[in-house]
Amino acid sequence: MAGLSLRRTRLHALTRELTREVRVHREQLVQPLFVAEGILEREPVPGLDDVFRDTSDSLPAQIEADLEQGINKFLLFGVPARKSETSFDHSFTAAQIANVKRHFGNDIWLATDVCLCSHTTHGHCGILDHDAEQVLNDESVVELANAAVAFAQNGADCVAPSDMMDGRVAAIRAALQQHRLEQTVLMSYAAKFHSNFYGPFRTAAESAPAADATLSDRASYQIDPGAPRDARLAAERDAAEGADILMVKPGLPYLDVLADLSARIPKPWAVYQTSGEQAGIDLAARQDLMRRDAAQLETWLAFVRAGASIIISYAARRSGSVLRA
């Protein structure tokens, strides 16, 4: 049949490699890390392959192992043992940052999540009002800025507020400037949706809201899945307030949002492939329902096609096999 042939460049594996428009590079990948106070040995995170809650002692060894696999960028979640409702102590996470940077210095890029959900007795991302019915925005923002400063002072290369409070990017940027930490990168969870894809993470971070509480979920401050316009407004605000990097979370259910925002706002864009997304791949692969590494690569390619230059993935440490899939 005469005419345009689209198959000639698909027939040979090496030709397919030459003609690909979109590629994933290991340099784009960020590996999440959990370090929990009070546990005696590292613990696997249920539902995820090769992901753990580390102790203070095991964390440097895990980073060393990741470096051997070519991963040198990390997003750290500290999980303190003591929970509170106000007056939060960030010393545990700050100490882990300092220890990691003493070990590895500029050989790694270390971002630190800035939120209160792992610190609170109720699992929400801020301070609740007297009746525990609402998260108090301004009071929470003050605490978030304090946390960001503590983490930056102890060596974090990047602080990443994930709380979705109004005005927290401006407050954190001002606090960093005030403490002469203006070189610290600020990566905002700009478009973080109220999602069902966070389950394993909430176990690892001890951050699930109490199901029987008056405020039993995060719908009052995370973006509604049916309100993409809110994502655009939040991202534009965070860019104007001083965020260096903007993020969409979750990834696959919000590829349309990522594509739209990355085209509209000329900033570096990150996407967070959530624990629920990752568990779907890992659990299906264990049942021989898909090839794990090939499926992983397919999702990463989708993120890059949609405009992400940074991919936060629990499978980053498996990138050696994934990128060969």
C-alpha positions in Angstrom: 0.0 0.0 0.0 1.6 3.3 -1.1 1.8 6.4 1.0 3.1 7.4 4.4 4.7 4.6 6.4 4.6 5.0 10.1 5.9 1.5 10.8 9.4 1.7 9.3 10.8 3.5 12.3 9.1 1.1 14.7 10.4 -2.2 13.2 13.9 -2.2 14.9 14.6 -1.6 18.6 17.6 0.6 17.8 15.6 2.7 15.3 13.0 3.2 17.9 15.6 4.5 20.3 16.9 7.0 17.7 13.5 8.4 16.9 12.0 8.8 20.4 10.9 12.4 21.1 10.7 12.0 24.9 13.2 10.5 27.2 13.6 10.1 31.0 17.0 10.8 32.5 18.2 9.6 35.9 19.2 13.2 36.7 15.4 14.1 36.8 14.6 11.6 39.5 14.1 12.4 43.2 13.8 9.5 45.8 11.6 10.1 48.8 13.1 9.0 52.2 11.4 8.5 55.6 13.2 8.7 58.9 11.2 7.9 62.0 12.1 8.7 65.6 11.8 6.0 68.2 11.9 2.9 65.9 14.6 0.3 66.7 15.2 -0.9 63.1 14.1 0.1 59.6 10.6 -0.9 58.7 9.2 -1.7 55.2 6.3 0.5 54.1 3.3 -1.7 53.4 2.3 -1.9 49.7 5.6 -0.5 48.3 8.6 -2.4 47.0 12.0 -1.3 48.3 10.7 1.6 50.5 11.4 1.9 54.2 11.0 3.9 57.3 14.6 4.4 58.3 16.2 5.0 61.7 18.7 7.7 62.3 21.5 5.1 61.9 20.2 3.4 58.8 19.3 6.6 56.9 22.9 7.3 55.7 23.4 3.7 54.7 20.3 3.9 52.5 21.5 7.1 50.9 24.8 5.5 50.2 23.1 2.6 48.6 21.0 5.0 46.4 24.2 6.9 45.4 25.6 3.6 44.2 22.6 3.3 42.0 23.1 6.7 40.6 20.4 8.6 42.6 21.7 11.7 44.3 18.5 13.8 44.8 16.2 13.1 47.8 13.0 14.4 49.4 13.2 13.7 53.2 10.2 13.2 55.5 10.9 13.4 59.2 8.5 11.6 61.5 9.0 12.7 65.2 7.9 10.5 68.1 6.3 13.4 70.0 3.0 14.7 68.7 1.4 18.0 69.6 -1.4 20.4 68.7 0.7 23.6 68.9 4.4 24.6 69.6 6.0 22.0 67.4 9.5 20.7 67.9 11.4 20.3 64.6 14.7 19.3 66.2 14.5 15.6 65.2 14.1 16.3 61.5 16.7 19.1 61.6 19.2 16.8 63.2 18.7 14.2 60.5 19.3 16.9 57.8 22.5 18.0 59.5 23.8 14.5 59.9 23.1 13.6 56.3 24.7 16.7 55.0 27.8 16.1 57.2 28.1 12.6 55.6 27.5 13.6 52.0 27.8 17.4 51.6 27.3 18.5 48.0 27.3 15.0 46.7 23.6 15.0 47.2 20.7 17.4 46.8 18.4 17.2 49.8 14.9 18.6 49.8 12.9 18.4 53.0 9.1 18.3 53.2 7.6 21.1 55.3 4.3 20.2 56.8 2.8 19.6 60.3 0.8 16.4 59.6 3.5 14.1 61.1 3.8 16.3 64.1 0.1 16.7 65.1 -2.0 14.5 67.3 -4.8 14.7 64.8 -2.9 14.2 61.6 -3.9 17.4 59.9 -1.5 19.8 58.2 -1.9 22.7 60.6 -3.3 23.9 63.9 -7.0 23.3 64.5 -9.4 25.8 66.0 -10.9 25.3 69.5 -13.7 23.0 68.2 -11.4 21.0 66.0 -13.6 21.9 63.0 -11.2 23.9 60.9 -7.5 24.3 60.2 -6.4 27.8 61.2 -4.5 29.2 58.2 -2.4 32.1 59.6 -1.4 30.3 62.8 -0.3 27.3 60.8 1.7 29.4 58.3 3.8 30.8 61.2 4.7 27.3 62.3 5.5 26.2 58.7 7.8 29.1 58.2 9.6 28.2 61.5 10.0 24.7 60.3 11.4 25.8 56.9 14.0 28.0 58.6 15.1 25.2 60.9 15.5 22.8 58.1 17.4 25.3 55.9 19.7 26.3 58.8 20.7 22.7 59.2 21.6 22.3 55.5 18.5 21.5 53.5 19.2 22.5 49.9 15.4 22.8 49.3 12.3 23.2 51.5 9.1 21.9 50.1 5.8 23.1 51.7 3.1 20.5 51.2 0.4 21.8 53.5 -1.7 23.8 51.0 -2.3 26.8 53.4 -2.9 30.2 51.8 0.2 32.4 51.8 2.7 29.9 53.1 5.1 30.4 50.2 5.4 34.1 50.8 5.8 33.6 54.5 8.5 31.0 54.0 10.4 33.0 51.4 10.3 36.1 53.7 11.5 34.0 56.7 14.4 32.6 54.7 15.4 36.0 53.5 15.2 37.3 57.1 17.6 34.6 58.3 20.0 35.1 55.3 19.0 31.8 53.8 18.1 33.3 50.4 20.0 30.6 48.5 17.6 27.9 49.8 15.4 26.5 47.0 11.7 26.6 47.6 9.7 23.8 45.9 6.0 24.3 46.4 3.4 21.6 46.3 1.4 24.1 44.3 -1.3 21.8 43.0 -1.9 19.2 45.6 -5.3 17.5 45.3 -7.6 15.9 47.8 -6.8 12.4 46.7 -7.3 8.7 47.5 -3.8 7.9 46.3 -1.9 8.8 49.5 -2.5 5.6 51.6 0.9 4.0 52.1 2.5 7.4 52.6 0.2 8.2 55.5 1.2 5.0 57.2 4.9 5.7 56.7 4.5 9.4 57.9 2.0 8.7 60.7 -0.1 11.4 59.1 -3.6 10.0 58.5 -6.4 12.2 60.0 -8.5 10.4 62.5 -11.5 8.9 60.7 -13.9 9.6 63.6 -12.9 13.2 64.1 -15.1 16.2 63.2 -12.5 17.1 60.5 -11.9 13.6 59.2 -10.3 14.5 55.8 -8.3 17.3 54.1 -11.0 18.4 51.7 -11.1 21.9 53.3 -7.6 22.8 52.3 -6.4 20.4 49.5 -7.7 21.1 46.0 -10.9 19.4 44.9 -10.3 17.0 42.0 -13.1 18.7 40.1 -11.7 22.2 40.4 -8.7 22.4 38.1 -9.1 26.2 38.0 -8.1 26.3 41.7 -4.9 24.5 40.7 -4.1 27.2 38.2 -4.8 30.0 40.7 -2.7 28.3 43.4 0.2 27.7 41.1 0.2 31.3 39.8 0.1 32.6 43.4 2.9 30.4 44.5 5.1 31.5 41.6 4.4 35.1 42.3 5.2 34.6 46.0 8.7 33.2 45.3 8.5 29.5 44.6 11.4 28.3 42.5 9.9 25.0 41.6 6.2 24.1 41.3 4.7 20.7 41.8 1.6 18.7 40.8 0.5 15.8 43.1 -0.7 13.1 42.4 0.7 12.4 39.0 -1.2 10.1 36.7 -4.7 11.3 37.6 -3.7 14.9 37.0 -1.6 14.7 33.8 -4.0 17.2 32.2 -3.4 19.7 35.0 0.4 19.2 34.7 0.3 19.8 31.0 -1.8 22.9 31.3 0.1 24.5 34.1 3.6 23.7 32.7 2.6 25.4 29.5 1.2 28.4 31.2 3.8 29.1 33.9 7.5 29.2 32.9 8.9 27.6 36.0 10.5 24.1 36.5 7.7 21.6 37.2 7.9 18.6 39.4 5.4 15.8 39.6 5.0 13.5 42.6 4.1 10.0 41.8 2.3 9.2 45.0 2.5 6.1 47.2 -0.9 4.9 46.0 0.1 5.2 42.4 3.3 3.3 43.1 1.5 0.6 45.1 -0.8 0.0 42.1 2.2 -0.8 40.0 4.1 -2.8 42.6 1.0 -4.9 43.7 -0.1 -5.6 40.1 3.4 -6.7 39.2 3.5 -9.1 42.2 0.4 -10.7 40.7 2.1 -11.0 37.3 -0.5 -8.6 35.9 2.1 -6.2 34.4 5.9 -5.9 33.9 6.9 -3.7 36.8 9.9 -1.8 35.3 8.2 -1.4 31.9 5.1 0.0 33.5 7.2 2.3 35.7 9.0 3.7 32.7 5.7 4.3 30.9 4.4 6.4 33.7 7.7 8.4 33.9 7.5 9.1 30.1 3.9 10.3 30.6 5.1 12.8 33.2 7.8 14.2 30.9 5.4 14.4 28.0 3.1 16.5 30.2 5.9 18.9 31.0 7.6 17.7 34.2 11.4 18.1 34.4 11.5 16.6 37.9 9.9 13.3 38.9 9.6 12.4 42.6 9.2 8.6 42.6 9.5 5.8 45.1 11.0 3.7 42.4 13.8 6.2 41.6 16.3 3.9 43.3 15.3 1.2 40.8 16.0 3.5 37.8 18.9 1.3 36.6 16.5 -1.5 35.6 13.5 0.8 34.8 15.4 2.9 32.2 16.5 -0.3 30.5 12.9 -1.7 30.3 
